[in-house]
Amino acid sequence: MQLLHLAPLPAFAVLALSLAGQAQPMDMQGNRPVMIGSPEEGLDPCSLGMINDPPTGPDTGAVMVFPGNSTELGYVDTLVHGQQVWVCDASGEPGDEEMLGIVYSGNPEEDCDLSSPVEEPRPYLGPCNRGWVRAEWVEIIAG
């Protein structure tokens, strides 16, 4: 019988394994993935938008980003007036309750991998941040 000797895992591998066990699926506890793509062939997966006139004003206000399409969830980030976002998904009725699924980056030069059509709608898993904001604070500027 041959014994197999396993080398100890490097510290970063142990940390990654322990964090993976703690990861929360995107569709649990109210979280909802931002979907990209359109069933219509040839369309860009998202429209370009901009945060416009946040609740407390363009100079001091911020819009909260939520992990799902509800303001009942704890917010995960904030965006300020003029920040560009990709609007990819929507939920709720137009008006006060409508939420938009967005993709965004703090670096305007970052490529969020949204420039090509997507064959079938799917969750956004690219390099940029994603989340949900109230539609009333977003202005569509292209797309």
Backbone hydrogen bonds in HBPLUS format (Angstrom, degrees):
<---DONOR---> <-ACCEPTOR-->    atom                        ^
c    i                          cat <-CA-CA->   ^        H-A-AA   ^      H-
h    n   atom  resd res      DA  || num        DHA   H-A  angle D-A-AA Bond
n    s   type  num  typ     dist DA aas  dist angle  dist       angle   num
A0013-ALA N   A0010-PRO O   3.02 MM   3  5.41 127.4  2.30 107.6 121.0     1
A0014-VAL N   A0010-PRO O   3.17 MM   4  6.57 155.7  2.24 154.2 161.3     2
A0015-LEU N   A0011-ALA O   3.00 MM   4  6.26 161.1  2.03 153.1 158.1     3
A0016-ALA N   A0012-PHE O   2.94 MM   4  6.09 158.8  1.98 142.5 148.4     4
A0017-LEU N   A0013-ALA O   2.94 MM   4  6.13 158.4  1.99 147.3 152.9     5
A0018-SER N   A0014-VAL O   2.98 MM   4  6.21 155.9  2.04 147.4 154.1     6
A0019-LEU N   A0015-LEU O   2.91 MM   4  6.12 156.8  1.97 152.7 158.9     7
A0020-ALA N   A0016-ALA O   2.92 MM   4  6.01 150.7  2.01 143.9 152.1     8
A0021-GLY N   A0017-LEU O   3.31 MM   4  6.49 146.0  2.43 139.4 146.4     9
A0022-GLN N   A0019-LEU O   2.97 MM   3  5.08 139.4  2.14 100.0 112.1    10
A0023-ALA N   A0019-LEU O   3.10 MM   4  6.32 120.2  2.48 143.1 158.7    11
A0023-ALA N   A0020-ALA O   3.34 MM   3  5.19 149.0  2.44  94.9 103.6    12
A0028-MET N   A0025-PRO O   3.22 MM   3  5.58 160.0  2.27 121.4 120.0    13
A0031-ASN N   A0028-MET O   3.02 MM   3  5.55 161.6  2.05 128.5 128.1    14
A0032-ARG N   A0067-PRO O   3.06 MM  35  6.47 162.7  2.09 132.6 133.2    15
A0124-TYR N   A0034-VAL O   2.75 MM  90  5.77 155.9  1.81 172.4 173.2    16
A0036-ILE N   A0122-ARG O   2.77 MM  86  5.57 166.7  1.78 159.6 159.8    17
A0122-ARG N   A0036-ILE O   2.97 MM  86  5.57 151.4  2.06 151.1 160.2    18
A0037-GLY N   A0045-PRO O   3.48 MM   8  4.00 171.1  2.48 109.3 110.7    19
A0047-SER N   A0087-VAL O   2.85 MM  40  5.09 163.8  1.88 146.2 146.5    20
A0087-VAL N   A0047-SER O   2.67 MM  40  5.09 161.6  1.70 161.7 163.3    21
A0048-LEU N   A0142-ALA O   2.79 MM  94  5.02 138.5  1.96 142.6 154.0    22
A0141-ILE N   A0048-LEU O   2.85 MM  93  5.74 160.0  1.89 142.0 148.8    23
A0142-ALA N   A0048-LEU O   3.22 MM  94  5.02 148.8  2.32 143.5 137.8    24
A0049-GLY N   A0085-VAL O   2.70 MM  36  5.10 163.8  1.73 170.5 165.4    25
A0085-VAL N   A0049-GLY O   2.92 MM  36  5.10 163.6  1.94 125.5 129.0    26
A0050-MET N   A0139-GLU O   2.86 MM  89  5.33 140.0  2.02 140.8 153.8    27
A0139-GLU N   A0050-MET O   2.89 MM  89  5.33 168.0  1.90 155.0 158.4    28
A0051-ILE N   A0083-GLN O   2.90 MM  32  5.43 161.4  1.94 150.2 155.2    29
A0082-GLY N   A0051-ILE O   2.79 MM  31  5.27 168.9  1.80 149.1 146.9    30
A0052-ASN N   A0137-TRP O   2.88 MM  85  5.40 164.3  1.91 135.7 141.0    31
A0057-GLY N   A0054-PRO O   2.91 MM   3  5.32 165.8  1.93 127.0 128.2    32
A0061-GLY N   A0057-GLY O   2.75 MM   4  4.93 144.9  1.87 147.5 153.9    33
A0063-VAL N   A0079-LEU O   2.76 MM  16  5.14 164.0  1.78 153.4 158.7    34
A0079-LEU N   A0063-VAL O   2.85 MM  16  5.14 150.4  1.94 141.5 151.4    35
A0065-VAL N   A0077-ASP O   2.81 MM  12  5.04 161.9  1.84 146.7 143.3    36
A0076-VAL N   A0065-VAL O   2.72 MM  11  5.75 161.9  1.76 163.4 169.9    37
A0066-PHE N   A0132-TRP O   2.76 MM  66  4.95 168.5  1.78 146.1 150.0    38
A0132-TRP N   A0066-PHE O   2.80 MM  66  4.95 152.6  1.87 143.2 151.0    39
A0083-GLN N   A0080-VAL O   3.09 MM   3  5.82 162.5  2.12 142.2 144.4    40
A0086-TRP N   A0103-VAL O   2.77 MM  17  4.99 170.2  1.78 160.2 162.6    41
A0103-VAL N   A0086-TRP O   2.87 MM  17  4.99 145.2  2.00 138.8 149.4    42
A0088-CYS N   A0101-GLY O   2.84 MM  13  5.60 164.7  1.86 166.6 171.2    43
A0089-ASP N   A0101-GLY O   3.19 MM  12  4.39 149.6  2.29 129.8 128.9    44
A0101-GLY N   A0089-ASP O   2.73 MM  12  4.39 161.2  1.76 113.5 120.2    45
A0091-SER N   A0099-MET O   2.91 MM   8  5.36 148.7  2.01 154.6 156.9    46
A0099-MET N   A0091-SER O   2.92 MM   8  5.36 164.6  1.95 152.4 157.4    47
A0098-GLU N   A0095-GLY O   3.34 MM   3  5.69 158.7  2.39 111.2 117.1    48
A0135-ALA N   A0098-GLU O   2.95 MM  37  5.53 177.1  1.95 139.4 139.8    49
A0100-LEU N   A0133-VAL O   2.78 MM  33  5.43 163.8  1.81 161.6 166.8    50
A0133-VAL N   A0100-LEU O   3.01 MM  33  5.43 152.7  2.08 145.8 153.0    51
A0102-ILE N   A0131-GLY O   2.75 MM  29  5.53 166.4  1.77 162.6 167.3    52
A0131-GLY N   A0102-ILE O   3.04 MM  29  5.53 151.0  2.12 147.0 150.7    53
A0104-TYR N   A0129-ASN O   2.89 MM  25  5.28 158.1  1.94 135.7 141.9    54
A0129-ASN N   A0104-TYR O   2.90 MM  25  5.28 132.7  2.13 174.4 170.5    55
A0110-GLU N   A0107-ASN O   2.99 MM   3  5.50 164.3  2.02 120.0 125.1    56
A0137-TRP N   A0134-ARG O   3.24 MM   3  6.11 170.1  2.25 123.7 126.6    57
A0138-VAL N   A0135-ALA O   3.07 MM   3  5.46 166.4  2.09 123.7 123.4    58
